Amino acid sequence: MRYEIIIKPTAEKSLDKIPWPMRRRIVDSITELRNNPRPTGVVKLAEDENLWRIRVGNYRVVYEIHDGRLIVLVLRVAHRKDVYRA
Protein backbone atom coordinates (compact mmCIF):
# COMPACT_ATOMS: atom_id res chain seq x y z
CA MET A 1 0.00 0.00 0.00
CA ARG A 2 1.41 3.32 -1.06
CA TYR A 3 -0.09 6.55 0.16
CA GLU A 4 -0.47 9.60 -2.04
CA ILE A 5 1.33 12.68 -0.67
CA ILE A 6 -0.51 15.99 -0.95
CA ILE A 7 1.23 19.15 0.25
CA LYS A 8 -0.91 22.20 0.99
CA PRO A 9 0.22 25.35 -0.84
CA THR A 10 1.05 27.09 2.46
CA ALA A 11 3.30 24.19 3.48
CA GLU A 12 4.92 24.27 0.03
CA LYS A 13 5.70 28.00 0.44
CA SER A 14 7.21 27.38 3.87
CA LEU A 15 9.29 24.54 2.47
CA ASP A 16 10.62 26.78 -0.32
CA LYS A 17 11.99 29.23 2.27
CA ILE A 18 14.08 26.59 4.09
CA PRO A 19 17.80 26.45 3.16
CA TRP A 20 18.64 23.77 0.58
CA PRO A 21 20.44 21.03 2.60
CA MET A 22 17.69 20.93 5.22
CA ARG A 23 14.95 21.21 2.59
CA ARG A 24 16.36 18.09 0.89
CA ARG A 25 16.19 16.15 4.18
CA ILE A 26 12.61 17.30 4.80
CA VAL A 27 11.49 16.35 1.28
CA ASP A 28 13.12 12.93 1.68
CA SER A 29 11.27 12.42 4.98
CA ILE A 30 7.96 13.46 3.44
CA THR A 31 8.57 11.09 0.51
CA GLU A 32 9.18 8.20 2.93
CA LEU A 33 5.66 8.75 4.32
CA ARG A 34 4.33 7.13 1.13
CA ASN A 35 5.37 3.70 2.32
CA ASN A 36 4.95 4.22 6.06
CA PRO A 37 2.88 7.20 7.25
CA ARG A 38 3.63 6.27 10.88
CA PRO A 39 7.43 5.87 10.99
CA THR A 40 9.46 5.38 14.12
CA GLY A 41 9.51 8.62 16.13
CA VAL A 42 6.19 9.94 14.82
CA VAL A 43 4.06 11.72 17.43
CA LYS A 44 0.28 11.89 17.40
CA LEU A 45 -0.77 15.41 18.34
CA ALA A 46 -3.29 15.66 21.16
CA GLU A 47 -5.31 18.54 19.70
CA ASP A 48 -6.81 16.45 16.89
CA GLU A 49 -7.33 12.75 16.39
CA ASN A 50 -5.89 12.86 12.89
CA LEU A 51 -2.78 15.09 13.26
CA TRP A 52 0.71 13.62 13.30
CA ARG A 53 4.17 15.15 13.49
CA ILE A 54 7.64 14.08 12.43
CA ARG A 55 10.91 15.75 13.35
CA VAL A 56 13.59 16.54 10.82
CA GLY A 57 16.41 18.32 12.62
CA ASN A 58 14.98 21.54 14.07
CA TYR A 59 12.02 21.42 11.69
CA ARG A 60 8.64 19.75 12.09
CA VAL A 61 6.26 18.35 9.51
CA VAL A 62 2.61 18.27 10.63
CA TYR A 63 0.30 16.12 8.57
CA GLU A 64 -2.97 14.20 8.48
CA ILE A 65 -3.34 10.53 7.55
CA HIS A 66 -6.45 9.44 5.69
CA ASP A 67 -6.21 5.64 5.73
CA GLY A 68 -9.49 5.06 3.92
CA ARG A 69 -8.31 7.01 0.86
CA LEU A 70 -4.56 6.27 1.29
CA ILE A 71 -3.65 9.96 1.49
CA VAL A 72 -1.08 11.83 3.58
CA LEU A 73 -1.92 15.56 3.66
CA VAL A 74 1.03 17.75 4.71
CA LEU A 75 -0.38 20.79 6.50
CA ARG A 76 2.65 22.62 7.92
CA VAL A 77 6.41 22.59 7.59
CA ALA A 78 8.17 24.98 9.96
CA HIS A 79 10.94 25.48 12.48
CA ARG A 80 10.14 23.90 15.82
CA LYS A 81 9.67 27.29 17.51
CA ASP A 82 7.02 28.34 14.98
CA VAL A 83 5.23 25.18 13.88
CA TYR A 84 2.47 25.17 16.52
CA ARG A 85 1.58 28.86 16.25
CA ALA A 86 -1.70 29.51 14.50
C-alpha positions as CSV (number, residue, x, y, z in Angstrom):
1,M,0.0,0.0,0.0
2,R,1.4,3.3,-1.1
3,Y,-0.1,6.5,0.2
4,E,-0.5,9.6,-2.0
5,I,1.3,12.7,-0.7
6,I,-0.5,16.0,-0.9
7,I,1.2,19.2,0.2
8,K,-0.9,22.2,1.0
9,P,0.2,25.4,-0.8
10,T,1.0,27.1,2.5
11,A,3.3,24.2,3.5
12,E,4.9,24.3,0.0
13,K,5.7,28.0,0.4
14,S,7.2,27.4,3.9
15,L,9.3,24.5,2.5
16,D,10.6,26.8,-0.3
17,K,12.0,29.2,2.3
18,I,14.1,26.6,4.1
19,P,17.8,26.4,3.2
20,W,18.6,23.8,0.6
21,P,20.4,21.0,2.6
22,M,17.7,20.9,5.2
23,R,14.9,21.2,2.6
24,R,16.4,18.1,0.9
25,R,16.2,16.2,4.2
26,I,12.6,17.3,4.8
27,V,11.5,16.4,1.3
28,D,13.1,12.9,1.7
29,S,11.3,12.4,5.0
30,I,8.0,13.5,3.4
31,T,8.6,11.1,0.5
32,E,9.2,8.2,2.9
33,L,5.7,8.8,4.3
34,R,4.3,7.1,1.1
35,N,5.4,3.7,2.3
36,N,5.0,4.2,6.1
37,P,2.9,7.2,7.3
38,R,3.6,6.3,10.9
39,P,7.4,5.9,11.0
40,T,9.5,5.4,14.1
41,G,9.5,8.6,16.1
42,V,6.2,9.9,14.8
43,V,4.1,11.7,17.4
44,K,0.3,11.9,17.4
45,L,-0.8,15.4,18.3
46,A,-3.3,15.7,21.2
47,E,-5.3,18.5,19.7
48,D,-6.8,16.5,16.9
49,E,-7.3,12.8,16.4
50,N,-5.9,12.9,12.9
51,L,-2.8,15.1,13.3
52,W,0.7,13.6,13.3
53,R,4.2,15.2,13.5
54,I,7.6,14.1,12.4
55,R,10.9,15.8,13.4
56,V,13.6,16.5,10.8
57,G,16.4,18.3,12.6
58,N,15.0,21.5,14.1
59,Y,12.0,21.4,11.7
60,R,8.6,19.7,12.1
61,V,6.3,18.4,9.5
62,V,2.6,18.3,10.6
63,Y,0.3,16.1,8.6
64,E,-3.0,14.2,8.5
65,I,-3.3,10.5,7.6
66,H,-6.5,9.4,5.7
67,D,-6.2,5.6,5.7
68,G,-9.5,5.1,3.9
69,R,-8.3,7.0,0.9
70,L,-4.6,6.3,1.3
71,I,-3.6,10.0,1.5
72,V,-1.1,11.8,3.6
73,L,-1.9,15.6,3.7
74,V,1.0,17.7,4.7
75,L,-0.4,20.8,6.5
76,R,2.6,22.6,7.9
77,V,6.4,22.6,7.6
78,A,8.2,25.0,10.0
79,H,10.9,25.5,12.5
80,R,10.1,23.9,15.8
81,K,9.7,27.3,17.5
82,D,7.0,28.3,15.0
83,V,5.2,25.2,13.9
84,Y,2.5,25.2,16.5
85,R,1.6,28.9,16.3
86,A,-1.7,29.5,14.5
